[in-house]
Amino acid sequence: SFNGFAGPKTNSDVWVARYDVRDPGDPDYAAYPLDFLGITQVDRGPAAANFLGRFQDKEMIEVDRSPTSPHEGNLYECWTKFPGLGQSRIYFARSTDEGGSFGNKIQIGQRFSGQACDIAVESHGDIYVLWRDFELSSSKKNFGISFTRSTDGGRTFSQPRKIADLDQYLPFDTVRDSGDGPDPCPAR
């Protein structure tokens, strides 16, 4: 993502840089194994002076690399959009032309605030997007991991489902469950 990269100033546009691997027989291959092909805008960030809490962040990118997938070669990206005083949301976009363009973005995290997405693609092309979720009123309330699944190459997604609740640890917590025994970890 970039701040104010092109045109009027915006905060945290989402872009993808594209490269091609040169032929190893190319005399410049040792010094320049990649050719820069350009960049593609995936989403435009919100225009907000000094951010005002409105920005996009925590991008993840994945390619369907499976020769048994009907969507082999598709490029997928997810990210978190922070709207300021509202709930952060997870968005997803796909490219079917090696990153040359991206289709419409889809908001896939809807029940709670979400952050830090990850993408997994199965050998038959199903896509799973996972993220950390929590209620806006408290980072400790309903804190967990959610996911959604696409069976059509990222055109549509299932309703989000929570996989597990998590106990959040904050650095200023004095005593917490460390997960490695029956007793809480001591305060530091």
C-alpha positions as CSV (number, residue, x, y, z in Angstrom):
1,S,0.0,0.0,0.0
2,F,1.1,3.6,-0.6
3,N,0.2,7.0,0.8
4,G,-0.6,9.6,-1.8
5,F,1.0,7.5,-4.6
6,A,-0.9,8.8,-7.6
7,G,-3.3,11.7,-8.2
8,P,-5.0,13.5,-5.3
9,K,-3.6,12.6,-1.9
10,T,-5.2,9.6,-0.4
11,N,-4.2,7.4,2.5
12,S,-3.0,3.9,1.9
13,D,-4.1,3.0,-1.6
14,V,-3.7,-0.8,-2.2
15,W,-1.4,-1.6,-5.1
16,V,0.3,-4.7,-6.5
17,A,3.7,-4.6,-8.2
18,R,4.1,-7.0,-11.1
19,Y,7.3,-8.7,-12.3
20,D,8.3,-11.3,-14.8
21,V,11.2,-13.7,-14.5
22,R,13.7,-13.3,-17.2
23,D,15.0,-16.2,-19.3
24,P,18.1,-17.5,-17.5
25,G,19.9,-17.4,-20.9
26,D,19.4,-13.6,-21.0
27,P,22.9,-11.9,-20.6
28,D,21.5,-9.6,-18.0
29,Y,19.9,-12.4,-16.0
30,A,22.6,-12.6,-13.2
31,A,22.3,-8.9,-12.5
32,Y,18.6,-8.4,-13.2
33,P,16.6,-11.7,-12.9
34,L,13.3,-9.9,-12.9
35,D,11.7,-7.5,-15.3
36,F,9.4,-4.8,-13.7
37,L,6.1,-4.9,-15.5
38,G,4.3,-2.1,-13.6
39,I,1.9,-1.6,-10.7
40,T,-1.9,-2.1,-10.5
41,Q,-4.2,-0.3,-8.2
42,V,-6.5,-2.7,-6.3
43,D,-8.4,-0.2,-4.1
44,R,-8.2,3.5,-3.5
45,G,-7.6,4.6,0.1
46,P,-9.8,7.1,1.9
47,A,-8.9,10.7,1.6
48,A,-8.3,11.9,5.1
49,A,-5.8,14.5,6.3
50,N,-3.5,13.1,8.9
51,F,-5.3,9.7,8.5
52,L,-8.0,10.5,11.1
53,G,-8.0,6.8,11.8
54,R,-9.0,6.1,8.2
55,F,-6.6,3.9,6.2
56,Q,-6.0,0.5,4.7
57,D,-3.4,-1.9,6.0
58,K,-2.4,-5.5,6.6
59,E,-2.5,-6.7,3.0
60,M,-2.0,-10.4,2.1
61,I,-1.5,-11.8,-1.4
62,E,-1.8,-15.3,-2.8
63,V,-1.7,-17.0,-6.2
64,D,-3.6,-20.2,-7.1
65,R,-0.6,-22.3,-8.1
66,S,-2.3,-25.6,-8.5
67,P,-2.4,-27.3,-12.0
68,T,-5.6,-29.2,-10.8
69,S,-7.5,-26.0,-10.1
70,P,-9.8,-24.4,-12.6
71,H,-8.6,-21.0,-11.4
72,E,-4.9,-21.7,-11.7
73,G,-3.0,-18.4,-12.1
74,N,-5.6,-16.2,-10.4
75,L,-4.1,-13.7,-8.0
76,Y,-6.0,-12.9,-4.7
77,E,-5.5,-10.1,-2.3
78,C,-7.1,-9.3,1.1
79,W,-6.6,-6.4,3.4
80,T,-8.1,-4.5,6.3
81,K,-9.9,-1.2,5.9
82,F,-10.0,1.1,8.9
83,P,-12.8,3.6,8.5
84,G,-12.0,5.8,11.5
85,L,-14.5,5.6,14.3
86,G,-16.3,2.6,12.7
87,Q,-15.5,-1.1,12.6
88,S,-12.5,-2.3,10.6
89,R,-13.5,-4.7,7.8
90,I,-11.8,-7.3,5.7
91,Y,-11.9,-6.8,1.9
92,F,-10.9,-9.2,-0.9
93,A,-10.2,-8.7,-4.6
94,R,-9.1,-11.0,-7.4
95,S,-7.2,-10.8,-10.7
96,T,-7.7,-13.3,-13.5
97,D,-5.0,-11.7,-15.7
98,E,-1.8,-12.0,-13.6
99,G,-2.4,-8.8,-11.7
100,G,-3.0,-6.6,-14.7
101,S,-6.4,-5.7,-13.3
102,F,-8.6,-6.5,-10.3
103,G,-12.3,-7.0,-10.2
104,N,-14.6,-5.3,-7.7
105,K,-13.6,-5.6,-4.1
106,I,-15.8,-7.7,-1.8
107,Q,-16.3,-7.0,1.9
108,I,-16.1,-10.4,3.5
109,G,-15.8,-9.8,7.2
110,Q,-19.2,-8.5,8.4
111,R,-20.2,-9.5,11.9
112,F,-17.4,-8.0,13.9
113,S,-14.3,-5.8,13.4
114,G,-11.6,-7.7,11.6
115,Q,-7.9,-7.4,11.1
116,A,-4.9,-9.3,9.7
117,C,-6.3,-11.5,7.0
118,D,-4.5,-14.6,5.4
119,I,-5.4,-16.5,2.3
120,A,-5.2,-20.3,1.6
121,V,-6.0,-21.9,-1.7
122,E,-6.7,-25.6,-2.0
123,S,-5.5,-27.8,-4.9
124,H,-9.0,-27.8,-6.4
125,G,-9.3,-24.0,-6.2
126,D,-11.4,-23.4,-3.1
127,I,-10.2,-20.2,-1.3
128,Y,-10.2,-19.7,2.4
129,V,-9.7,-16.2,3.9
130,L,-9.1,-16.1,7.7
131,W,-8.8,-13.1,10.0
132,R,-8.7,-12.0,13.6
133,D,-12.1,-10.6,14.8
134,F,-13.4,-8.8,17.8
135,E,-16.3,-6.5,18.7
136,L,-15.7,-2.8,18.4
137,S,-16.7,-2.0,21.9
138,S,-13.8,-4.1,23.4
139,S,-10.8,-5.8,21.9
140,K,-11.3,-8.6,24.5
141,K,-15.0,-9.2,23.8
142,N,-15.8,-12.0,21.3
143,F,-12.1,-12.1,20.3
144,G,-11.3,-14.9,17.9
145,I,-10.5,-16.2,14.4
146,S,-13.1,-16.3,11.6
147,F,-13.0,-17.5,8.1
148,T,-15.0,-17.6,4.9
149,R,-14.8,-19.8,1.8
150,S,-15.1,-19.3,-1.9
151,T,-15.8,-22.2,-4.3
152,D,-15.9,-20.1,-7.5
153,G,-12.5,-18.5,-7.7
154,G,-13.2,-15.6,-5.4
155,R,-16.4,-14.3,-7.1
156,T,-18.6,-15.0,-4.0
157,F,-17.9,-16.1,-0.4
158,S,-19.9,-18.0,2.2
159,Q,-21.1,-16.3,5.3
160,P,-18.2,-15.8,7.8
161,R,-17.9,-18.3,10.5
162,K,-15.9,-18.2,13.7
163,I,-13.4,-21.0,14.1
164,A,-12.4,-20.3,17.7
165,D,-12.5,-17.8,20.5
166,L,-9.1,-16.6,21.8
167,D,-7.9,-15.1,25.0
168,Q,-6.3,-11.8,24.2
169,Y,-3.0,-10.9,25.8
170,L,-2.2,-7.2,26.2
171,P,1.3,-6.2,27.4
172,F,-0.1,-4.3,30.3
173,D,-2.0,-7.3,31.7
174,T,-0.6,-8.3,35.0
175,V,-1.5,-12.0,35.1
176,R,-2.6,-14.1,32.2
177,D,-3.0,-17.7,31.1
178,S,0.2,-18.5,29.2
179,G,-1.2,-21.8,27.8
180,D,1.6,-23.9,29.0
181,G,0.3,-25.1,32.4
182,P,-2.4,-25.0,34.9
183,D,-1.2,-21.8,36.6
184,P,-1.4,-18.2,35.3
185,C,1.9,-16.6,34.2
186,P,3.4,-14.3,36.8
187,A,3.3,-10.5,36.4
188,R,6.5,-9.0,35.1
